[in-house]
Amino acid sequence: MDEVHVVTCFLRNHGEVLLLRRSDAVGSYAGQWGAVSGHAEGDPDAMAREEIAEETGLADAVTLRRGGAPFDVVDAERGARWIVHPFLFEVDDRTVEPNDETAEYEWVHPTAILRRETVPDLWASYDRVRPTVEAVREDRDHGSAWLSIRALEILRDEAGVRTWGEGSGGWDAVAAIARDLRDARPSMPVVANRVNRVMARADRSPAAVEHIAREGLEAAFAADGGAAEHAAELLPDRIATLSRSGTVRTAIERADPEAVLVAQSRPGGEGVGVAEELAGERDVTIAADADLAWAIHEWESGAVIVGADAIRPDGGVLNKAGTRSAALAAAHEGVPVLVAAAADKVDADGEREIESVDPGRIYDGTADLTVRSPLFDVTPPELVDAICTDRGVLEPEDIEAVAAEHRANAEWEDRLNS
Protein backbone atom coordinates (compact mmCIF):
# COMPACT_ATOMS: atom_id res chain seq x y z
CA MET A 1 0.00 0.00 0.00
CA ASP A 2 1.39 3.37 -1.05
CA GLU A 3 1.99 5.91 1.72
CA VAL A 4 1.39 9.50 0.70
CA HIS A 5 1.71 12.62 2.87
CA VAL A 6 -0.98 15.24 2.23
CA VAL A 7 -2.02 18.58 3.74
CA THR A 8 -5.60 19.54 4.59
CA CYS A 9 -6.00 23.28 5.16
CA PHE A 10 -9.10 24.86 6.67
CA LEU A 11 -9.46 28.58 5.96
CA ARG A 12 -11.64 30.33 8.56
CA ASN A 13 -13.42 33.67 8.17
CA HIS A 14 -16.12 34.99 10.52
CA GLY A 15 -16.58 31.58 12.10
CA GLU A 16 -17.05 29.74 8.81
CA VAL A 17 -14.62 27.61 6.82
CA LEU A 18 -14.06 27.21 3.11
CA LEU A 19 -15.14 23.91 1.52
CA LEU A 20 -14.26 23.00 -2.07
CA ARG A 21 -16.08 20.39 -4.18
CA ARG A 22 -13.51 18.48 -6.14
CA SER A 23 -13.85 18.56 -9.93
CA ASP A 24 -13.37 15.79 -12.49
CA ALA A 25 -9.88 17.17 -13.10
CA VAL A 26 -8.56 15.59 -9.88
CA GLY A 27 -7.36 12.04 -9.67
CA SER A 28 -9.33 11.02 -6.58
CA TYR A 29 -12.63 11.72 -4.80
CA ALA A 30 -14.14 13.77 -7.65
CA GLY A 31 -17.47 15.33 -6.69
CA GLN A 32 -16.75 15.15 -2.97
CA TRP A 33 -16.26 18.10 -0.64
CA GLY A 34 -12.94 18.83 0.98
CA ALA A 35 -10.75 21.62 2.28
CA VAL A 36 -7.69 23.01 0.50
CA SER A 37 -5.49 19.96 0.06
CA GLY A 38 -2.57 18.50 -1.81
CA HIS A 39 0.57 16.42 -1.55
CA ALA A 40 3.03 17.38 1.18
CA GLU A 41 6.39 16.19 -0.03
CA GLY A 42 9.22 17.41 2.18
CA ASP A 43 7.83 20.35 4.18
CA PRO A 44 4.08 20.17 4.98
CA ASP A 45 4.05 23.75 6.34
CA ALA A 46 5.41 25.18 3.10
CA MET A 47 3.19 22.95 0.98
CA ALA A 48 0.12 24.10 2.91
CA ARG A 49 0.71 27.70 1.85
CA GLU A 50 1.55 26.64 -1.68
CA GLU A 51 -1.74 24.75 -2.00
CA ILE A 52 -3.68 27.72 -0.58
CA ALA A 53 -2.10 29.95 -3.22
CA GLU A 54 -2.86 27.51 -6.06
CA GLU A 55 -6.42 26.60 -5.06
CA THR A 56 -7.75 29.90 -3.69
CA GLY A 57 -5.39 32.78 -4.49
CA LEU A 58 -5.51 33.77 -0.81
CA ALA A 59 -1.95 33.01 0.26
CA ASP A 60 -1.23 36.64 1.18
CA ALA A 61 -4.40 36.92 3.28
CA VAL A 62 -3.93 33.96 5.64
CA THR A 63 -2.53 33.64 9.15
CA LEU A 64 -1.71 30.23 10.59
CA ARG A 65 -3.69 29.56 13.76
CA ARG A 66 -2.99 25.94 14.45
CA GLY A 67 -1.40 22.82 13.03
CA GLY A 68 -2.71 19.44 14.12
CA ALA A 69 -0.91 16.17 14.69
CA PRO A 70 -0.78 14.09 11.49
CA PHE A 71 -2.90 10.96 11.31
CA ASP A 72 -3.46 8.00 8.98
CA VAL A 73 -6.37 7.53 6.58
CA VAL A 74 -6.43 4.13 4.90
CA ASP A 75 -8.31 3.78 1.59
CA ALA A 76 -8.22 0.05 0.90
CA GLU A 77 -10.23 0.43 -2.33
CA ARG A 78 -7.56 2.69 -3.82
CA GLY A 79 -4.70 0.91 -2.14
CA ALA A 80 -3.54 4.12 -0.49
CA ARG A 81 -2.52 5.17 3.00
CA TRP A 82 -2.75 8.93 3.41
CA ILE A 83 -0.75 10.67 6.13
CA VAL A 84 -2.86 13.76 6.70
CA HIS A 85 -1.30 16.98 8.06
CA PRO A 86 -4.18 19.29 9.11
CA PHE A 87 -3.90 23.08 9.41
CA LEU A 88 -6.22 25.93 10.40
CA PHE A 89 -5.64 29.39 8.91
CA GLU A 90 -7.46 32.65 9.59
CA VAL A 91 -8.25 34.59 6.42
CA ASP A 92 -9.45 38.18 6.13
CA ASP A 93 -10.78 37.91 2.58
CA ARG A 94 -13.47 35.66 1.06
CA THR A 95 -12.59 36.41 -2.55
CA VAL A 96 -11.63 32.94 -3.77
CA GLU A 97 -9.98 32.32 -7.13
CA PRO A 98 -10.28 28.53 -7.58
CA ASN A 99 -8.28 26.52 -10.07
CA ASP A 100 -9.57 23.71 -12.27
CA GLU A 101 -9.45 21.21 -9.39
CA THR A 102 -12.55 22.85 -7.87
CA ALA A 103 -16.06 22.53 -9.30
CA GLU A 104 -17.62 24.88 -6.73
CA TYR A 105 -16.89 26.29 -3.28
CA GLU A 106 -18.82 27.50 -0.23
CA TRP A 107 -18.13 29.24 3.07
CA VAL A 108 -19.99 27.17 5.66
CA HIS A 109 -20.13 26.49 9.37
CA PRO A 110 -17.77 23.54 9.93
CA THR A 111 -20.56 21.28 11.21
CA ALA A 112 -21.80 21.17 7.60
CA ILE A 113 -18.96 18.69 7.06
CA LEU A 114 -20.97 16.19 9.10
CA ARG A 115 -23.89 16.44 6.65
CA ARG A 116 -22.04 16.30 3.33
CA GLU A 117 -20.35 13.72 1.16
CA THR A 118 -16.71 14.52 1.83
CA VAL A 119 -13.27 13.14 1.23
CA PRO A 120 -12.39 10.50 3.86
CA ASP A 121 -12.15 11.70 7.48
CA LEU A 122 -12.54 15.40 6.70
CA TRP A 123 -14.16 15.99 10.11
CA ALA A 124 -11.28 14.13 11.76
CA SER A 125 -8.92 16.65 10.16
CA TYR A 126 -10.97 19.61 11.39
CA ASP A 127 -11.32 18.03 14.82
CA ARG A 128 -7.54 18.22 15.25
CA VAL A 129 -7.36 21.96 14.63
CA ARG A 130 -10.71 23.33 15.82
CA PRO A 131 -10.86 25.59 18.89
CA THR A 132 -10.83 23.97 22.33
CA VAL A 133 -11.79 25.00 25.85
CA GLU A 134 -8.15 24.65 26.87
CA ALA A 135 -7.07 27.05 24.11
CA VAL A 136 -9.59 29.66 25.29
CA ARG A 137 -8.44 29.19 28.89
CA GLU A 138 -4.72 29.52 28.10
CA ASP A 139 -4.74 32.20 25.38
CA ARG A 140 -2.99 35.40 26.49
CA ASP A 141 -2.49 36.87 23.02
CA HIS A 142 -6.06 37.75 22.00
CA GLY A 143 -8.77 39.98 23.40
CA SER A 144 -11.98 38.90 25.06
CA ALA A 145 -14.20 39.48 22.00
CA TRP A 146 -11.97 37.21 19.91
CA LEU A 147 -12.04 34.53 22.59
CA SER A 148 -15.83 34.76 22.91
CA ILE A 149 -16.07 34.00 19.18
CA ARG A 150 -13.94 30.92 19.70
CA ALA A 151 -16.19 29.91 22.62
CA LEU A 152 -19.27 30.09 20.42
CA GLU A 153 -17.49 28.03 17.74
CA ILE A 154 -16.65 25.37 20.33
CA LEU A 155 -20.26 25.25 21.52
CA ARG A 156 -21.55 25.01 17.93
CA ASP A 157 -19.11 22.24 17.03
CA GLU A 158 -19.73 20.17 20.16
CA ALA A 159 -23.49 20.43 19.64
CA GLY A 160 -23.14 19.58 15.95
CA VAL A 161 -21.16 16.42 16.67
CA ARG A 162 -23.91 15.25 19.01
CA THR A 163 -26.60 16.09 16.48
CA TRP A 164 -25.07 14.92 13.20
CA GLY A 165 -21.96 12.95 14.13
CA GLU A 166 -20.89 10.26 16.54
CA GLY A 167 -20.42 12.37 19.66
CA SER A 168 -21.82 10.87 22.85
CA GLY A 169 -23.57 12.38 25.82
CA GLY A 170 -26.23 14.49 24.12
CA TRP A 171 -27.49 17.49 26.06
CA ASP A 172 -25.56 16.67 29.23
CA ALA A 173 -22.25 16.70 27.35
CA VAL A 174 -23.07 19.99 25.62
CA ALA A 175 -24.12 21.54 28.94
CA ALA A 176 -20.83 20.41 30.50
CA ILE A 177 -18.88 22.10 27.69
CA ALA A 178 -20.95 25.26 28.19
CA ARG A 179 -20.09 25.29 31.90
CA ASP A 180 -16.40 24.84 31.13
CA LEU A 181 -16.48 27.70 28.64
CA ARG A 182 -18.43 29.91 31.03
CA ASP A 183 -15.72 29.45 33.65
CA ALA A 184 -12.68 29.47 31.33
CA ARG A 185 -11.87 33.20 31.55
CA PRO A 186 -13.24 34.69 34.78
CA SER A 187 -11.99 38.18 33.89
CA MET A 188 -13.88 38.17 30.57
CA PRO A 189 -17.66 38.20 31.07
CA VAL A 190 -18.32 38.40 27.32
CA VAL A 191 -17.34 34.73 27.05
CA ALA A 192 -19.85 33.69 29.71
CA ASN A 193 -22.53 36.11 28.51
CA ARG A 194 -22.51 34.82 24.95
CA VAL A 195 -22.44 31.18 26.02
CA ASN A 196 -25.24 31.76 28.52
CA ARG A 197 -27.43 33.45 25.90
CA VAL A 198 -27.18 30.40 23.65
CA MET A 199 -27.92 27.93 26.42
CA ALA A 200 -30.82 30.00 27.77
CA ARG A 201 -32.60 29.68 24.41
CA ALA A 202 -31.71 26.08 23.55
CA ASP A 203 -34.33 24.16 25.62
CA ARG A 204 -32.19 21.05 26.24
CA SER A 205 -31.58 20.37 22.54
CA PRO A 206 -28.09 19.97 21.04
CA ALA A 207 -29.55 20.74 17.60
CA ALA A 208 -30.92 24.01 18.97
CA VAL A 209 -27.54 24.83 20.55
CA GLU A 210 -25.84 24.41 17.18
CA HIS A 211 -28.38 26.62 15.43
CA ILE A 212 -28.45 29.33 18.11
CA ALA A 213 -24.65 29.36 18.42
CA ARG A 214 -24.46 30.03 14.68
CA GLU A 215 -26.86 32.95 15.14
CA GLY A 216 -24.79 34.07 18.12
CA LEU A 217 -21.66 34.20 15.97
CA GLU A 218 -23.36 36.42 13.41
CA ALA A 219 -24.68 38.67 16.18
CA ALA A 220 -21.26 38.87 17.84
CA PHE A 221 -19.53 40.05 14.66
CA ALA A 222 -22.30 42.60 14.09
CA ALA A 223 -22.10 43.81 17.72
CA ASP A 224 -18.38 44.45 17.59
CA GLY A 225 -18.81 46.33 14.31
CA GLY A 226 -21.64 48.40 15.76
CA ALA A 227 -19.59 49.40 18.79
CA ALA A 228 -16.72 50.41 16.51
CA GLU A 229 -19.06 52.54 14.39
CA HIS A 230 -20.37 54.49 17.39
CA ALA A 231 -16.82 55.03 18.70
CA ALA A 232 -15.51 56.14 15.31
CA GLU A 233 -18.02 59.00 15.25
CA LEU A 234 -16.32 60.48 18.35
CA LEU A 235 -12.67 60.12 17.37
CA PRO A 236 -10.54 63.22 16.60
CA ASP A 237 -7.55 63.36 14.28
CA ARG A 238 -4.96 62.42 16.95
CA ILE A 239 -5.69 59.51 19.27
CA ALA A 240 -3.85 57.33 21.77
CA THR A 241 -4.54 53.70 22.60
CA LEU A 242 -3.04 50.62 24.22
CA SER A 243 -3.25 46.83 24.13
CA ARG A 244 -5.09 44.95 21.35
CA SER A 245 -8.80 45.35 20.73
CA GLY A 246 -10.38 44.32 17.46
CA THR A 247 -13.21 46.76 18.10
CA VAL A 248 -10.79 49.66 18.66
CA ARG A 249 -8.84 48.64 15.57
CA THR A 250 -12.04 48.75 13.48
CA ALA A 251 -13.03 52.11 14.99
CA ILE A 252 -9.64 53.57 14.07
CA GLU A 253 -9.87 52.25 10.52
CA ARG A 254 -13.35 53.76 10.10
CA ALA A 255 -12.44 57.12 11.62
CA ASP A 256 -9.12 57.23 9.74
CA PRO A 257 -7.35 59.70 12.07
CA GLU A 258 -4.21 61.49 10.95
CA ALA A 259 -2.06 60.07 13.76
CA VAL A 260 -2.20 57.28 16.33
CA LEU A 261 -0.10 56.84 19.47
CA VAL A 262 0.14 53.22 20.69
CA ALA A 263 1.63 52.00 23.98
CA GLN A 264 3.71 48.81 23.92
CA SER A 265 1.32 47.15 26.39
CA ARG A 266 3.77 44.93 28.22
CA PRO A 267 4.22 42.24 29.36
CA GLY A 268 2.44 40.79 26.31
CA GLY A 269 3.51 43.63 24.03
CA GLU A 270 0.24 43.52 22.07
CA GLY A 271 0.54 47.20 21.21
CA VAL A 272 3.59 46.52 19.05
CA GLY A 273 1.58 44.37 16.66
CA VAL A 274 -1.25 46.90 16.61
CA ALA A 275 1.17 49.71 15.75
CA GLU A 276 2.65 47.65 12.91
CA GLU A 277 -0.81 46.88 11.52
CA LEU A 278 -1.88 50.54 11.60
CA ALA A 279 1.34 51.88 10.11
CA GLY A 280 1.61 52.86 6.47
CA GLU A 281 -1.64 54.70 5.82
CA ARG A 282 -1.30 57.08 8.79
CA ASP A 283 1.30 58.49 11.16
CA VAL A 284 1.84 55.91 13.91
CA THR A 285 3.99 56.41 17.01
CA ILE A 286 4.79 53.64 19.48
CA ALA A 287 5.61 54.54 23.08
CA ALA A 288 6.94 52.68 26.08
CA ASP A 289 4.25 52.09 28.69
CA ALA A 290 6.08 54.23 31.22
CA ASP A 291 6.10 57.09 28.70
CA LEU A 292 2.40 57.00 27.79
CA ALA A 293 1.18 59.54 30.35
CA TRP A 294 3.81 62.08 29.26
CA ALA A 295 3.27 61.24 25.60
CA ILE A 296 -0.47 61.94 25.84
CA HIS A 297 0.53 65.48 26.84
CA GLU A 298 3.58 66.12 24.66
CA TRP A 299 2.26 64.30 21.58
CA GLU A 300 -1.01 66.27 21.99
CA SER A 301 -3.46 63.41 21.85
CA GLY A 302 -7.05 64.52 21.24
CA ALA A 303 -8.59 61.41 22.84
CA VAL A 304 -7.70 58.08 24.41
CA ILE A 305 -9.62 55.07 23.10
CA VAL A 306 -9.43 51.61 24.64
CA GLY A 307 -11.34 48.36 24.52
CA ALA A 308 -12.70 46.55 27.56
CA ASP A 309 -12.53 43.04 28.89
CA ALA A 310 -15.39 43.86 31.25
CA ILE A 311 -17.70 46.80 31.89
CA ARG A 312 -18.90 46.80 35.48
CA PRO A 313 -22.53 47.63 36.31
CA ASP A 314 -21.39 50.96 37.79
CA GLY A 315 -19.57 51.91 34.56
CA GLY A 316 -16.07 51.00 35.70
CA VAL A 317 -13.92 49.35 33.04
CA LEU A 318 -11.65 46.34 33.44
CA ASN A 319 -9.01 46.34 30.71
CA LYS A 320 -5.33 45.63 30.11
CA ALA A 321 -3.08 46.89 32.90
CA GLY A 322 -2.06 50.46 32.12
CA THR A 323 -5.55 51.61 31.15
CA ARG A 324 -6.15 53.26 34.52
CA SER A 325 -2.87 55.19 34.28
CA ALA A 326 -3.71 56.35 30.77
CA ALA A 327 -7.15 57.49 31.92
CA LEU A 328 -5.67 59.43 34.85
CA ALA A 329 -3.21 61.15 32.53
CA ALA A 330 -5.99 61.95 30.07
CA ALA A 331 -8.15 63.45 32.83
CA HIS A 332 -5.25 65.69 33.89
CA GLU A 333 -4.86 66.93 30.32
CA GLY A 334 -8.61 67.37 29.74
CA VAL A 335 -8.54 64.64 27.07
CA PRO A 336 -11.67 62.44 26.74
CA VAL A 337 -11.43 58.69 27.39
CA LEU A 338 -13.58 56.54 25.11
CA VAL A 339 -14.30 52.84 25.55
CA ALA A 340 -15.32 50.77 22.52
CA ALA A 341 -16.87 47.42 23.38
CA ALA A 342 -19.95 45.32 22.67
CA ALA A 343 -22.70 45.45 25.28
CA ASP A 344 -22.06 41.74 25.84
CA LYS A 345 -18.99 42.83 27.79
CA VAL A 346 -21.15 44.30 30.54
CA ASP A 347 -20.51 42.23 33.67
CA ALA A 348 -23.61 40.78 35.28
CA ASP A 349 -22.35 41.25 38.84
CA GLY A 350 -19.08 43.20 38.71
CA GLU A 351 -17.16 40.70 40.83
CA ARG A 352 -14.71 39.36 38.28
CA GLU A 353 -11.27 38.36 39.52
CA ILE A 354 -8.25 40.00 37.94
CA GLU A 355 -6.02 37.51 36.16
CA SER A 356 -2.23 37.66 36.44
CA VAL A 357 0.55 36.72 34.09
CA ASP A 358 3.50 34.51 34.97
CA PRO A 359 5.50 36.48 37.60
CA GLY A 360 8.66 35.39 35.82
CA ARG A 361 7.80 37.77 33.00
CA ILE A 362 8.17 40.65 35.47
CA TYR A 363 11.09 39.43 37.57
CA ASP A 364 13.13 36.24 37.32
CA GLY A 365 15.89 37.08 39.80
CA THR A 366 16.75 35.42 43.11
CA ALA A 367 15.90 38.21 45.59
CA ASP A 368 13.26 37.47 48.22
CA LEU A 369 10.50 39.77 46.99
CA THR A 370 6.86 39.73 45.96
CA VAL A 371 5.99 40.21 42.30
CA ARG A 372 2.83 41.96 41.16
CA SER A 373 1.83 40.86 37.66
CA PRO A 374 -1.84 41.72 37.05
CA LEU A 375 -3.00 41.32 33.47
CA PHE A 376 -5.80 43.87 33.96
CA ASP A 377 -6.67 46.93 36.02
CA VAL A 378 -9.93 48.78 36.72
CA THR A 379 -10.65 52.33 35.58
CA PRO A 380 -13.38 54.00 37.67
CA PRO A 381 -16.45 55.40 35.88
CA GLU A 382 -15.59 59.01 36.65
CA LEU A 383 -12.52 58.70 34.39
CA VAL A 384 -14.53 57.38 31.42
CA ASP A 385 -16.26 59.90 29.16
CA ALA A 386 -18.18 57.53 26.86
CA ILE A 387 -18.83 53.79 26.67
CA CYS A 388 -19.56 53.13 23.00
CA THR A 389 -21.37 49.86 22.30
CA ASP A 390 -23.49 48.27 19.60
CA ARG A 391 -26.48 49.70 21.49
CA GLY A 392 -25.08 53.22 21.32
CA VAL A 393 -23.34 55.20 24.07
CA LEU A 394 -24.52 53.64 27.34
CA GLU A 395 -25.60 55.77 30.26
CA PRO A 396 -25.35 54.34 33.83
CA GLU A 397 -28.97 53.18 33.85
CA ASP A 398 -28.46 51.48 30.47
CA ILE A 399 -25.48 49.54 31.79
CA GLU A 400 -27.46 48.19 34.72
CA ALA A 401 -30.31 47.14 32.40
CA VAL A 402 -27.88 45.20 30.21
CA ALA A 403 -26.35 43.59 33.33
CA ALA A 404 -29.85 42.45 34.35
CA GLU A 405 -30.32 40.76 30.95
CA HIS A 406 -27.05 38.87 31.39
CA ARG A 407 -28.02 37.79 34.91
CA ALA A 408 -31.29 36.37 33.59
CA ASN A 409 -29.49 34.38 30.85
CA ALA A 410 -27.02 33.01 33.41
CA GLU A 411 -29.89 31.20 35.14
CA TRP A 412 -30.41 28.77 32.22
CA GLU A 413 -29.23 25.75 34.17
CA ASP A 414 -31.45 26.49 37.17
CA ARG A 415 -34.50 26.95 34.95
CA LEU A 416 -33.93 23.70 33.07
CA ASN A 417 -33.40 21.75 36.30
CA SER A 418 -36.48 23.16 38.03
N, C-alpha and C positions, 0 to 999 in steps of 0.2 A: 504493500500500500504506500503510495506516494505521500510524503509529508511536505506540506506547503505552508509557509508563514504568510499570514495576511493581516492587514489592518482594517478595523471597522471604526469609523470616525463619526460620532454624533455631533452635529452642529446645533447649538441651542440659542434661541432668540426669544425673549419674552415668554419663557417657560415652555416653549414648544421646540421640537426638534425636526430636522429636515429628513424626510424619507424619499427615496428615489426608487421608482419601479424600473427594473432592469429591462433593457430592450433586447431584441433578437440579435443585436450585434455582439452580445457577450457570449462567452463560451459555456456559462453555467447559470442555472436558475433564472432563465429568461422569464419575464412576466411577474416575477416575485419582487416584493418590496424589501429594500435594504437601506443601510446608511451608506455614506461615502466609504468605498472599500477598494482594496487592490492588494497586489502582492507586496510583501515586505522584505525583500531580499536585503540583507546587510543591516540597515539601520531603520527599525520600524518608526521611530520618531520622525526622521527625515522623510520617509515614504508617506507618512500620514499627511504631512503638509503638501507633498507633491500630488497626492491623490485629490486633496481638497482643491488645489489649483486646477487640476485637469478636469474634474467632474463638476465644479461649481463656479470657478473663477473668483472665489472668495478668500484666497490665501492671505491677502493683505488685511483682511477684516477679522481674522480669528485670533483668539487668545486661548491657549491651552489651560483648561481647568483641572483635568485629572486624567491620568493614565491608569488603566486597570491591569491586574495580573493576567497574563496570557492563559488561555485554556484550550483544550482540544475539542474539536468537532469532527466526528467520524461519519463519513458518507460512504457506507458500504456499497451502495448502488453504483457510485462513480469511482469506487476504489481509491478514495482520497481521505487523507487525515489533515484537516486544517488546524493550524496553530494560530488562534485568533488573538490579536493584540488590540484591545479596545481603548478608545480615547474619547474624551468629552472636550469640546471646544466651545467657547462663547463667541458669538458672532454679532456684530452690530449692524449688519446689512442683510436684507432678505432677497436681494437682487441676484438670483441664481442664473448662471450661464452654463447649462448642462452640455455635455458632449454627446456623441452618438450612442454611448452606453446606456443612456437614460431615456425611457419612453415618456415618462411624466414624473413630476415631483410635487410634494405637498409639505407644508409646515403643519405639524400635528402635535397634540399632546402625546407624550411617549406611550401612554397606556393604549393608544391605538394599535401599537405593535401586537398587542395580545389578541386583537380582533381581525388581523389581516393575514393573508398568505405571504409569509416572509421567507427570506433565506434562512437556513438552519440556525437555530439558537440566537436569533437577533435579540430577543429579550434578555437572554443570558449575557450578551455583550453589554447591553445598556445597564443591566443590574450591577455590573462591576464598576461602573463609573457614575451612577446616579447619586444624587445627594443623600447624605445619611444624617441621622441625629447626632452622631459623634462629630461629624464635620461641622455642623452648626454649633455644637457645644464648644469646640476647640478653636474655631476660626477667630483670629485677632486681626485680620487684615481688612475685613469688610464691615460696612456699616450695618445698622440694625434693619433698615428697609431691605437691603440686599439679602440678609439672612432670613427675614420673614418670607421673602419670595421662595427661598430654598425650603423653608419649613412647609409652605403650602404645596410645593412640588413633592416633597416626601409624603405628605398626607394623601395627595392625589394618587401617587404611585402605589402606596401600600394598600389603599382602598381598591385600586384597579386590579391589583394582583388577586385580591380576595373576591373580586367580582367576575373577572374574566380569565384569570390564570389558575395557578395551582397553589396559591397561598392559603395557609390554614389559619383557623382561629376566628374568621368572620369579624363581626362587630367588636367582640372583646379585644381582638388583636389590634384593630384599628384604633380603638379607644385607648389602648395602652401606648401606642405610638403617639397619639395626640397628647397624652399626659407627659410623656418624655419630652416632646417638643415644647410644650407649655412651660416646662421647668428648665429647659436647656440653657437659657440666657436670662437669668433673673434681673439683670440690669436693663433688659430690652423688652418692655411691655408689648411692643408691636408684634413680636413673635407670638406671645400668648394671645393677644387680642384677635389676631387674624385666625389662629387655630381655633380659638373658642367660638368665633362667629360661625365657622364651618360646622363645628360639632353641634352647636345649638340649633342649627337648622336641619340636621341630617336625619333625625328620628330613627336612630339605631339601624341604619342601612348603609353598608359599605358603598353600594352603588350611588346612593345620594351623596356620600362624602366625596366620592370622585367627581361627581358633577358639580357640586357646590364649591369644591376646592378649585376647579377650573374657573368658575365664575369669580372666585376670590382672587385668583391670579390676575384676571383682567381688571378687576376693580382696584387691585393694589397698584398696578402700573398706572392706571388713570389717576389714582389719588396722588401719587408722587408727582405726576405731571401737573396736576391742578395746584398743588402747593407751590411748585416752582413758578407757575404762571402768576399767582398772586404775589409772590415775593419779588419777581422780576419787575413788577409795576412800581415797586418802591425803591429800586436800586439806583444810586447816583452813578456818576462816571468813574469814581475812584472808590474801590471797596477793599476791605480786608476780610480774611477768612482763615480758618484753621481746620485741621483734620480732613477726613474724606467723607463727603455726603453726596450721594448721587442727586438728591433733590437740589442741593446748593449748586452743584455743577450745572444742572439743567437751567436753574434760574440765571446763573451767570451767562450761559450761552444765549439765553433768550434776551436778556437785558443788553448784552454786548457792551459792557463798560469799557472805557478807554484803558484803564489800568487796574490790576489786581495785585494785592499784597497777600502772600500766603505764608503762614508760619510752618516750620518744619513738622511740628506735631510729634515730638518724641514722647515715649521711646519707640513707637512703631514707625515714625517718620512718614506717615501717610501724606502729609502736606507736600513732600517732595514730588511724589507721583502726580498729585493734583496740579502742582505748578508746571510740571513738564507737559501735562495734557493741555493746559490752558495756553501755554506759550505759542508764539508764532503769529496768531491773529490779533494779539493785543499785548500791551506792555505788562509783563509779569515780573514781580519782585519776590524773592523768597527770603525769609528772615528767620534767624534763630528764635526759638521760643522765648528766651530771656530778653530778646530785643523787641518783641512784638508791641509791648505797651509804649515804648519810646517811638517805635516806627509808626504807630497809629497817629501820633502827634506830628513827627517830623515829616513823614511821607504824605501827610494831609489826607488821611482817609476820610471819605464822606459818609461811610457807614461800615458797620461790622455785620456780616451775615454768617450764621452758623446753622448746622443741622441740629438734630436732637435725637438722643437715644431714648429719652423719656420726657414727657411734659407732665409735671405734677398737677393734681387738681387745683392747687393754688396759683398755678402759672409759673412756678419754678421750673428750670430746665436742667436736666441731667444730660451732659454731653462730655466729649473728650476733655480730659484734664488740660487746663489752660484756658477754657472758655470763660470761667469766672474772672480770671485775671484780665482777659481781653475786654470783658464787659465793664469791669471797674475802670480800666483805662479809658474806654470809650465814654463812660459817664463823666469822667473828669474833663474830657475834651469837648463834651456836648455833642458827641457823635451817636446817632441812633444805633441800637442793636436789634437786628432782625433775626428771627428764627424761622427757618423753612422746614416744615415737616408735615407729613400726613396726620390727620386727626386720629388715626389708629395708634399713634405714638402717645396719646394721652394715657397716663397711668390710672388704673381703676382705683387704686388706694394710696399711691404716693409713698409706699414703704419699700421700694426696691433697694436691695443691697448694692453697694458700689464694688464692682469687680476690681481686682488688682492684676498687674502683670508680674512676671517672674522677678523677684527682687534682685536677682543676679544681673538683670539688664540695667539696674540703677547703680549697684555697687557689688563688686565681686572680690573685694579685698578681705583681709583677715582680722580687721579691727572688730572689737566687741561693740557693735552698734545696731540700732534698729533702723530698718529701711522702710520708708514709705514709698509705695509704688502703685497708687490708685490709677486705674484706667480712665475714670470719669471724675468730674466734680459737679457741683450743683450751683447754678446761677439763680439768685433770688428773683422773684417776679418784678421787683422795683427796678431792676437793671435791664429789663427786657422791654423794648418799645413796641414790638409787634410780633405776634405768633401767627405766621402765614401758613394756612393749611388748605387742603382741598375744599374745605367748607368756608373758605374766606379767612379773614383776620378774626381770630377768636378773642372775645372778651371773657373776663373771669367767669361770668355765669354760663357762657357757652362751654367752657372747658369742663365745668362740673357736670353739665348735662351729658357731654360725651363720655365722661368717666362713668356716669350712671349706666349708660348703654353697655359699656364694656363689663361692668359688674354684673349686669343681667345675663350677658352671654356666658360669663364665667361659671354660671350656675347650671350649665347643661348636664353635667353628670348627676347632680342632685335631683334635677327634674326627671331625668330618665330612670333613676332608681327609686323614685317615690311611688 
